Amino acid sequence: MTQPVRHNEAEGRFELATDHGLATAAYARDGDTLVFTHTVVPPADEGHGIGSALVAGAMAEVRAAGLKVIPQCPFVAAWFDRHPDQADLLAQ
């Protein structure tokens, strides 16, 4: 069972609690851009869509806040490849 994605600004990451721990997507903020640097999913949750749900929730928050994204993290970059309809969130 997963919970909603939570924006933990103090830690510079988005979080998604699972039955096996905490999935996180870390970022560094640069003005109105979030540079996503690393995504971690508990090993027991890998391959079950937790990472995708985490990134989708993070991008919803990014959009609502009017921010842009630089996906340095390979997982986040791959998510954008699979979701070209979200490409407007990418910083130019």
Backbone as numpy.savetxt, mean C-alpha at the origin, in Angstrom:
# Nx Ny Nz CAx CAy CAz Cx Cy Cz
-9.32 -13.73 8.73 -10.17 -12.55 8.73 -9.28 -11.31 8.73
-9.58 -10.37 7.87 -8.80 -9.14 7.82 -9.66 -7.96 8.24
-8.99 -6.93 8.66 -9.62 -5.70 9.10 -9.43 -4.64 8.01
-10.03 -3.46 8.17 -9.79 -2.39 7.19 -8.32 -1.94 7.23
-7.87 -1.40 6.11 -6.52 -0.84 6.04 -6.48 0.41 6.91
-5.41 0.53 7.68 -5.23 1.65 8.61 -3.99 2.43 8.19
-4.11 3.75 8.15 -2.97 4.60 7.83 -2.29 4.99 9.14
-1.09 4.48 9.35 -0.30 4.79 10.55 0.75 5.82 10.14
0.34 7.09 10.15 1.24 8.16 9.72 2.48 8.26 10.59
2.34 8.01 11.87 3.49 8.11 12.79 4.60 7.14 12.39
4.23 5.97 11.87 5.21 4.97 11.45 5.53 5.04 9.96
4.80 5.88 9.22 5.02 5.99 7.78 4.65 4.72 7.04
3.46 4.20 7.34 3.05 2.97 6.68 1.53 2.79 6.74
1.06 1.96 5.84 -0.32 1.49 5.87 -0.29 0.09 6.44
-1.32 -0.28 7.20 -1.34 -1.56 7.91 -2.65 -2.29 7.68
-2.56 -3.60 7.64 -3.73 -4.45 7.53 -3.53 -5.63 8.48
-4.35 -5.69 9.53 -4.25 -6.78 10.49 -4.87 -8.04 9.90
-4.17 -9.16 10.11 -4.69 -10.46 9.68 -4.67 -11.41 10.88
-5.18 -12.59 10.68 -5.14 -13.59 11.75 -3.72 -14.02 12.08
-2.77 -13.73 11.17 -1.39 -14.18 11.35 -0.41 -13.06 11.65
-0.90 -11.84 11.80 0.01 -10.73 12.08 -0.42 -9.46 11.36
0.57 -8.64 11.06 0.32 -7.34 10.48 1.00 -7.23 9.13
0.23 -6.95 8.09 0.78 -6.67 6.77 1.01 -5.16 6.71
2.14 -4.75 6.13 2.46 -3.32 6.10 2.98 -2.91 4.73
2.71 -1.67 4.38 3.25 -1.04 3.18 3.89 0.27 3.64
5.22 0.28 3.67 5.96 1.44 4.19 6.19 2.47 3.09
6.23 3.72 3.49 6.47 4.81 2.54 7.28 5.91 3.20
7.86 6.75 2.36 8.48 7.99 2.80 7.71 9.11 2.11
7.35 10.12 2.87 6.58 11.22 2.29 7.53 12.29 1.77
7.24 12.77 0.56 8.00 13.85 -0.07 6.98 14.84 -0.61
6.64 15.84 0.21 5.62 16.80 -0.18 4.27 16.12 -0.31
3.69 16.19 -1.52 2.38 15.56 -1.75 2.52 14.20 -2.42
3.70 13.60 -2.27 3.97 12.29 -2.87 4.40 11.29 -1.80
3.86 10.08 -1.89 4.29 8.99 -1.02 5.14 8.04 -1.86
6.37 7.83 -1.41 7.29 6.92 -2.08 7.21 5.59 -1.34
6.52 4.61 -1.95 6.36 3.30 -1.31 7.65 2.51 -1.47
8.21 2.09 -0.33 9.54 1.49 -0.32 9.55 -0.01 -0.02
8.55 -0.51 0.69 8.62 -1.90 1.13 7.23 -2.38 1.56
6.90 -3.58 1.16 5.64 -4.21 1.58 5.96 -5.54 2.24
5.32 -5.80 3.38 5.53 -7.05 4.12 4.17 -7.67 4.41
4.06 -8.96 4.14 2.86 -9.73 4.46 3.30 -10.91 5.31
2.58 -11.22 6.39 2.94 -12.40 7.18 3.05 -13.63 6.28
4.07 -14.46 6.47 4.28 -15.63 5.60 3.04 -16.50 5.43
2.27 -16.70 6.48 1.08 -17.55 6.38 -0.01 -16.93 5.50
0.10 -15.62 5.23 -0.90 -14.93 4.41 -0.46 -14.72 2.97
0.78 -15.05 2.66 1.28 -14.84 1.30 0.47 -15.67 0.30
0.17 -15.06 -0.83 -0.57 -15.75 -1.87 -2.07 -15.79 -1.68
-2.57 -15.06 -0.69 -4.01 -15.07 -0.40 -4.67 -13.72 -0.65
-3.99 -12.82 -1.34 -4.58 -11.53 -1.68 -4.46 -10.46 -0.61
-3.76 -10.75 0.46 -3.62 -9.78 1.56 -2.82 -8.57 1.08
-1.71 -8.80 0.39 -0.89 -7.70 -0.10 -1.67 -6.82 -1.05
-2.43 -7.42 -1.94 -3.24 -6.65 -2.89 -4.31 -5.84 -2.18
-4.95 -6.44 -1.19 -5.96 -5.73 -0.41 -5.32 -4.55 0.33
-4.13 -4.78 0.86 -3.42 -3.71 1.57 -3.11 -2.55 0.64
-2.56 -2.85 -0.53 -2.20 -1.79 -1.46 -3.46 -1.09 -2.00
-4.51 -1.84 -2.28 -5.75 -1.23 -2.75 -6.31 -0.27 -1.70
-6.29 -0.68 -0.45 -6.76 0.20 0.63 -5.88 1.42 0.78
-4.58 1.23 0.66 -3.65 2.36 0.75 -3.90 3.34 -0.39
-4.12 2.83 -1.60 -4.35 3.72 -2.74 -5.67 4.47 -2.62
-6.67 3.85 -2.00 -7.93 4.56 -1.75 -7.68 5.75 -0.82
-6.84 5.54 0.20 -6.50 6.63 1.13 -5.68 7.70 0.42
-4.74 7.27 -0.42 -3.91 8.21 -1.18 -4.81 9.09 -2.05
-5.73 8.47 -2.75 -6.65 9.21 -3.62 -7.49 10.20 -2.81
-8.03 9.75 -1.70 -8.89 10.61 -0.87 -8.12 11.81 -0.34
-6.82 11.64 -0.10 -5.99 12.72 0.43 -5.42 13.62 -0.68
-5.66 13.26 -1.94 -5.15 14.06 -3.04 -3.65 13.96 -3.23
-3.07 12.81 -2.86 -1.63 12.60 -2.96 -1.29 11.81 -4.22
0.01 11.70 -4.50 0.52 10.92 -5.61 1.47 9.86 -5.07
1.85 8.91 -5.92 2.63 7.75 -5.50 3.83 7.55 -6.42
4.96 7.18 -5.81 6.10 6.63 -6.53 6.30 5.22 -5.98
6.09 4.20 -6.82 6.18 2.81 -6.35 7.60 2.23 -6.48
8.47 2.53 -5.52 9.80 1.92 -5.52 9.74 0.45 -5.12
8.78 0.10 -4.32 8.58 -1.29 -3.89 8.11 -2.11 -5.09
8.78 -3.22 -5.40 8.37 -4.05 -6.54 6.93 -4.55 -6.45
6.45 -4.84 -5.25 5.07 -5.33 -5.11 4.08 -4.24 -5.47
4.32 -3.02 -4.99 3.42 -1.90 -5.31 3.48 -1.60 -6.80
4.67 -1.63 -7.39 4.81 -1.40 -8.84 4.02 -2.46 -9.62
4.10 -3.72 -9.20 3.37 -4.79 -9.87 1.87 -4.59 -9.71
1.44 -4.08 -8.56 0.01 -3.81 -8.35 -0.47 -2.79 -9.37
0.31 -1.75 -9.59 -0.07 -0.74 -10.59 -0.09 -1.35 -11.99
0.81 -2.27 -12.29 0.80 -2.94 -13.59 -0.50 -3.71 -13.79
-1.02 -4.29 -12.71 -2.26 -5.06 -12.77 -3.51 -4.17 -12.70
-3.34 -2.91 -12.33 -4.46 -1.97 -12.17 -4.18 -0.68 -12.93
-4.13 -0.75 -14.26 -3.82 0.45 -15.03 -4.85 1.56 -14.86
-6.04 1.22 -14.40 -7.06 2.24 -14.14 -6.68 3.14 -12.96
-5.66 2.78 -12.21 -5.22 3.58 -11.07 -3.96 4.40 -11.39
-3.53 4.37 -12.63 -2.28 5.03 -13.02 -2.28 6.54 -12.79
-3.46 7.14 -12.67 -3.50 8.59 -12.40 -2.92 8.94 -11.02
-2.75 7.94 -10.16 -2.15 8.18 -8.84 -0.63 8.28 -8.91
-0.04 7.84 -10.01 1.42 7.84 -10.14 1.94 9.24 -10.35
2.99 9.59 -9.63 3.64 10.89 -9.80 4.33 10.88 -11.16
4.26 11.99 -11.84 4.87 12.09 -13.18 6.31 12.50 -13.10
